[in-house]
Amino acid sequence: MSALIRYSTPANTLADLMDDFFGESAFESAHRELTNGSWPRVDISEEDDHYLMHADLPGMDKNEVKIRVEQGTLTIEGEKKAERKKEKGKYRHLERSYGRFSRSFTLPEEIEEQRIEAKMNNGVLELKLPKNERAKRKAIEIKVN
C-alpha cells in the first residue's frame, strides 16, 4: 500500500478506514480536497500598496467562480463539474476533484473592499486587494541638524 496524504475531517476519517479495510480503490475519494475547506490552494503576497492573492482553479472558467466580500470576509466559491465519460471497466485510482467549494478569508481592516480587482487567466484567479492610504508604507527623510 502506498503512502497517501490524508485530510482530517470526520467524513474523511471514515472513508480512510474503509479504504484501509477494503483497499484504496474501494471508495472514491476525489471529493475530499474540495470539501475540507482548504481548496482552492491560495498564495498571498504583500506589496507596499496592495496584497496579491492567487488561487489555483484548474479547468474552471471565470463564469463558474463567484467572489464576494461581506462584513470584512472575502469568499471565493463555485462549482467544479465532473467531466467523466462512462467507460467499461473500473477506476483503480481517481484524484480529479469536483463538487462545490467555498473558501473564506478575513480581510485586514486596511483593505479598500470596494476597489478589489479580480481576473482569471488559464485557471488561476488573481485578486488585487488595495490598501488604504494610511496603510501604505511611506518613507520620509529626516534631516540632521
trRosetta pair geometry for C-beta under 8 A, 3 or more apart (Angstrom, degrees):
i j d omega theta_ij theta_ji phi_ij phi_ji
1 24 6.8 149 -143 -39 95 113
2 24 7.7 -1 44 -56 87 159
4 24 7.2 163 -59 -124 138 120
6 12 6.6 150 -174 153 86 121
6 16 5.6 44 -138 -100 133 139
7 12 5.1 -93 80 -150 82 176
7 32 5.6 158 36 165 127 111
7 33 7.2 155 -29 -92 149 49
7 36 4.3 -60 163 -100 148 161
7 38 7.6 -159 -131 32 130 122
8 12 6.7 -140 -122 76 12 127
8 13 6.9 37 -146 -62 59 99
9 12 4.5 82 52 13 83 106
9 13 6.9 -146 85 -13 38 86
9 32 8.0 177 35 -152 119 86
9 35 7.2 -124 58 117 166 97
9 36 5.4 -150 -26 -116 131 85
10 13 5.6 -52 -145 30 30 113
10 14 6.7 28 158 -15 63 102
11 14 6.0 -56 -156 36 32 109
11 15 6.4 28 150 -14 65 109
11 35 7.1 -38 71 120 142 141
12 15 5.4 -56 -145 42 37 112
12 16 6.0 43 153 -26 69 103
12 29 7.7 77 -132 -147 84 110
12 32 5.4 83 -104 -134 114 115
12 36 6.8 12 -36 -84 143 113
13 16 5.6 -51 -147 33 29 114
13 17 6.6 32 153 -19 62 102
14 17 5.8 -52 -152 33 32 111
14 18 6.5 30 151 -16 65 106
15 18 5.6 -55 -148 39 34 111
15 19 6.2 38 152 -22 67 105
15 27 5.4 -139 -151 106 90 144
15 29 5.8 135 152 -101 138 101
15 32 7.3 -143 75 -81 154 118
16 19 5.6 -51 -145 36 31 113
16 20 6.3 33 154 -20 64 104
17 20 5.7 -53 -148 35 30 111
17 21 6.3 24 155 -15 64 109
18 21 5.8 -58 -145 40 30 108
18 22 5.8 -8 169 14 69 114
18 26 6.2 -132 145 97 91 127
18 27 5.2 49 107 -13 127 141
19 22 6.7 -71 -128 56 21 84
19 23 7.0 -68 -171 103 57 24
19 24 5.2 34 -173 -119 107 42
19 26 6.0 -178 -113 45 50 101
19 27 5.8 -100 -70 41 81 101
19 29 7.0 -7 -70 -46 139 134
21 26 7.8 -55 79 34 73 164
22 26 3.4 61 108 -74 124 165
22 27 7.3 93 64 -19 132 88
23 26 5.2 117 63 -33 74 101
24 93 7.1 5 123 -101 119 89
25 90 7.6 95 155 140 131 113
25 91 6.9 -167 -157 109 110 72
25 92 5.1 -64 -101 -162 150 45
25 93 6.2 -84 -93 -70 101 54
28 31 7.5 64 124 0 96 92
28 91 7.4 52 -99 77 100 139
28 94 5.7 -16 -139 63 91 135
29 32 5.0 0 176 -19 86 122
29 94 7.5 150 48 76 60 86
30 33 7.9 -51 175 20 44 97
30 94 4.9 -57 -56 127 117 101
30 95 6.2 155 -111 -156 83 14
30 96 5.7 -3 -146 74 130 49
30 97 5.3 -176 169 -98 81 46
30 98 6.6 20 130 19 121 78
31 34 5.6 -68 -165 46 60 109
31 35 5.6 37 148 -13 91 117
31 97 6.6 118 -107 -146 30 78
31 98 6.9 -53 -93 65 77 58
31 99 5.0 60 -133 -19 100 148
32 35 6.2 -75 -143 44 27 98
32 36 6.1 25 168 -31 69 113
32 97 7.8 -99 51 -111 55 108
33 36 6.5 -55 -140 22 25 110
33 38 7.7 -80 -164 75 67 84
33 39 4.9 88 150 -58 83 143
33 97 4.9 -75 59 -93 114 148
34 39 5.2 -83 -105 72 42 146
34 80 6.9 -135 -101 35 140 120
34 97 5.1 153 -34 177 105 121
34 98 7.1 -63 -25 95 156 14
34 99 4.5 148 100 67 154 109
34 100 7.2 128 159 76 124 34
34 101 4.7 -103 -159 -79 90 104
35 99 6.8 -20 -53 106 92 150
35 101 7.9 -115 -70 -103 39 74
36 39 7.1 80 54 -5 81 98
37 103 6.8 125 -171 -108 54 79
38 41 7.2 30 150 -89 83 63
38 103 7.3 76 -131 -113 18 123
39 97 7.2 -101 -162 145 165 163
39 101 5.5 -84 100 -140 98 139
39 103 6.7 -154 85 -55 34 128
40 55 4.3 87 96 -179 133 101
40 56 5.5 -171 -177 66 113 59
40 57 5.3 -59 -94 -74 152 76
40 76 6.7 -61 28 111 109 138
40 101 6.9 94 -35 135 71 151
40 103 6.3 -121 31 8 62 147
40 125 7.4 106 73 28 161 120
41 55 7.1 154 80 -149 43 61
41 56 5.2 3 61 35 94 112
42 53 6.0 -11 -169 -169 111 98
42 54 6.8 156 -154 81 59 48
42 55 4.8 -21 -99 -96 86 80
42 56 7.9 -149 -77 10 41 72
42 103 7.2 -176 -28 127 130 150
42 105 7.8 -105 104 -62 169 136
43 53 7.2 161 83 -153 50 48
43 54 4.7 -2 54 54 98 99
44 51 6.1 -2 -172 178 97 113
44 52 7.2 160 -153 82 50 48
44 53 5.0 -11 -103 -102 81 79
44 54 8.0 -167 -74 23 40 64
45 51 7.0 161 83 -161 41 64
45 52 5.0 -11 60 58 91 98
46 51 5.4 -32 -103 -107 65 76
46 52 7.8 -171 -81 18 20 74
47 50 5.2 10 57 59 110 69
47 51 7.2 -178 22 -91 75 24
47 52 6.5 56 -14 -17 109 106
48 136 6.1 51 153 -160 82 81
48 137 4.8 -97 -145 42 89 105
49 130 6.6 -14 148 -147 85 78
49 131 5.6 -141 -170 40 43 103
49 136 4.9 9 -105 -118 74 111
50 128 5.5 6 166 -176 147 85
50 129 5.8 149 -169 76 86 49
50 130 4.6 -45 -100 -103 104 47
50 131 5.8 -150 -86 -6 41 80
51 108 7.9 126 -30 23 142 118
51 111 7.2 -46 19 -96 118 109
51 128 7.8 157 80 -160 50 42
51 129 4.2 -12 58 62 96 112
51 131 7.4 98 -17 -52 78 91
52 126 7.0 -18 -169 -165 91 93
52 127 7.4 156 -158 82 44 56
52 128 6.0 -13 -107 -107 73 65
52 129 7.4 -160 -73 22 27 81
53 105 7.9 -156 -117 23 153 168
53 125 8.0 -14 113 111 90 89
53 126 7.2 151 82 -157 56 44
53 127 4.2 -6 58 56 106 103
53 129 6.6 49 -8 -14 108 115
54 124 5.8 -12 -165 -176 99 108
54 125 7.1 149 -157 79 46 55
54 126 5.6 -12 -102 -101 73 72
54 127 8.0 -162 -70 23 31 71
55 76 6.0 -167 -86 177 177 173
55 103 7.8 171 -132 64 136 139
55 124 7.2 151 73 -162 44 57
55 125 4.3 -12 58 59 99 108
55 127 7.5 36 -5 -5 106 106
56 123 6.7 23 -164 139 64 95
56 124 6.0 -28 -105 -107 54 75
56 125 8.0 -134 -54 22 10 79
57 60 4.1 -56 149 42 106 132
57 65 6.3 0 -161 -78 172 134
57 78 7.4 47 -145 51 137 148
57 80 7.8 -158 -165 -80 86 114
57 120 7.4 -46 58 -139 128 116
57 123 5.4 -150 83 -169 60 68
57 124 7.1 156 31 -99 75 22
57 125 5.5 47 3 -19 124 105
58 123 4.2 40 -111 -175 42 147
59 80 6.9 73 91 -148 111 110
59 83 8.0 -140 -178 14 136 135
59 123 6.1 41 -3 -108 33 126
60 64 4.9 -123 -164 73 95 130
60 65 6.1 85 147 -48 131 105
60 78 6.6 79 -155 123 143 154
60 80 6.0 -78 -79 -101 109 90
60 120 7.9 -89 103 -163 91 141
60 123 6.1 105 40 -126 72 75
61 64 5.1 94 59 0 75 104
61 65 7.8 -160 94 -4 43 91
61 120 7.5 109 -179 119 36 149
62 65 6.0 -67 -153 38 39 107
62 119 8.0 -43 -107 -166 135 42
62 120 4.0 -180 -84 38 98 141
62 125 8.0 133 -110 -102 77 91
64 78 4.9 80 142 -168 75 127
64 79 6.5 -109 -171 59 99 63
64 80 7.3 88 153 -88 139 50
64 81 7.9 -107 -133 -11 141 96
65 76 6.7 -17 -168 -167 105 88
65 77 7.5 147 -157 81 58 35
65 78 4.3 -53 -104 -62 51 141
65 120 6.8 142 37 -78 142 144
65 125 6.2 -153 169 -88 168 137
66 76 7.7 154 83 -157 50 42
66 77 5.2 -22 64 69 96 85
66 78 6.0 155 12 -74 73 75
67 74 7.1 -7 -170 -172 93 90
67 75 7.1 168 -150 86 47 53
67 76 5.5 -10 -103 -103 82 68
67 77 7.9 163 -83 23 38 65
67 116 7.9 -133 137 125 130 133
67 118 5.5 154 34 -74 159 163
67 125 7.9 161 -63 -175 129 139
67 127 7.1 172 -146 -95 155 125
68 74 7.6 170 90 -150 38 49
68 75 5.4 -9 60 56 82 98
68 77 8.0 -19 16 19 98 107
69 72 7.6 14 -177 -104 94 8
69 73 6.9 163 -152 79 57 40
69 74 5.2 -22 -98 -96 83 67
69 75 7.7 171 -86 15 34 72
69 107 7.0 6 -139 -17 115 146
69 113 4.8 -167 125 -157 159 116
69 116 6.7 131 -34 10 139 151
70 73 5.8 -26 68 59 69 91
70 75 7.2 -10 21 3 101 116
72 106 6.3 20 135 -157 97 73
72 107 5.3 -139 -171 50 66 93
72 109 7.5 -23 -127 -92 125 60
72 113 7.8 -107 -100 -71 45 136
73 104 5.2 6 176 -174 111 116
73 105 6.9 156 -159 76 64 38
73 106 5.7 -37 -102 -99 76 55
73 107 6.8 -165 -95 -1 21 87
74 104 6.7 156 82 -154 47 61
74 105 4.8 -15 60 60 99 94
74 107 5.5 89 -21 -55 103 108
74 116 7.6 167 -112 -127 124 164
74 127 7.6 112 -177 171 148 165
74 129 7.8 -73 -65 -98 156 130
75 102 6.2 -6 -172 -168 108 94
75 103 7.1 160 -151 82 60 38
75 104 4.5 -22 -97 -98 81 87
75 105 7.8 179 -77 20 39 64
76 102 7.3 164 86 -150 49 46
76 103 5.2 -10 58 59 95 90
76 104 7.8 -176 21 -80 63 40
76 125 6.9 141 -141 100 137 161
77 100 7.4 7 -172 -178 96 88
77 101 6.4 -170 -141 97 58 58
77 102 4.0 1 -104 -105 105 81
77 103 7.5 172 -75 20 62 54
78 100 7.5 -165 105 -145 33 59
78 101 6.2 -2 59 56 67 89
79 99 7.0 -83 -148 153 76 26
79 100 4.8 -31 -101 -96 88 65
79 101 7.3 160 -95 15 37 70
80 97 6.5 51 87 113 147 82
80 98 4.8 -132 107 -132 93 58
80 99 6.4 3 57 39 86 37
80 101 6.9 27 -3 -4 101 115
81 98 6.2 -15 143 -153 14 119
82 98 4.1 147 -72 101 73 173
82 99 8.0 33 -47 -49 94 60
83 98 7.8 168 1 -91 64 140
84 96 8.0 155 -72 79 101 137
91 94 4.8 17 163 -49 145 112
107 111 4.6 -74 173 33 121 146
107 113 6.9 117 96 -86 168 96
107 129 7.0 -155 -136 -159 113 140
108 111 5.6 116 67 -20 74 96
108 135 7.8 121 123 -133 126 154
110 131 4.8 -2 144 -147 110 90
110 132 5.4 -131 -166 25 66 91
110 134 7.1 -129 -127 80 98 90
110 135 3.4 78 -155 -71 135 158
111 116 7.3 27 173 -72 114 103
111 129 5.0 -36 -133 173 118 106
111 130 7.1 112 -153 75 64 46
111 131 6.6 -59 -95 -102 44 49
111 132 7.5 65 119 -23 2 84
112 115 4.3 20 109 27 113 116
112 116 7.6 -175 94 -43 64 66
112 130 4.9 -29 44 89 109 99
112 131 7.0 87 -7 161 91 10
112 132 5.2 125 -58 -74 97 75
113 116 6.1 -24 -162 -19 41 112
115 130 4.7 -39 105 40 125 131
116 127 6.3 -8 -175 -170 104 100
116 128 6.9 165 -157 81 54 57
116 129 5.5 -4 -114 -107 93 64
116 130 7.2 -149 -83 15 45 80
117 127 7.1 156 83 -155 50 50
117 128 4.4 1 56 49 101 106
117 130 7.9 61 -1 -25 95 101
118 125 6.6 -14 -164 -171 101 95
118 126 7.0 156 -152 84 51 52
118 127 5.1 -14 -100 -101 81 75
118 128 7.8 -156 -70 20 37 69
119 125 7.7 163 86 -153 36 52
119 126 5.3 -12 62 59 82 100
120 123 7.7 24 -177 -91 96 9
120 124 7.0 164 -153 80 59 42
120 125 5.1 -24 -100 -100 86 66
120 126 7.4 177 -86 17 34 72
121 124 5.8 -24 69 60 71 91
121 126 7.1 0 18 -2 101 115
131 135 4.0 -116 179 88 118 120
131 136 5.4 152 95 -66 122 70
132 135 5.3 85 57 11 72 104
132 136 7.6 -126 98 -21 37 86
133 136 5.9 -46 -153 13 35 115
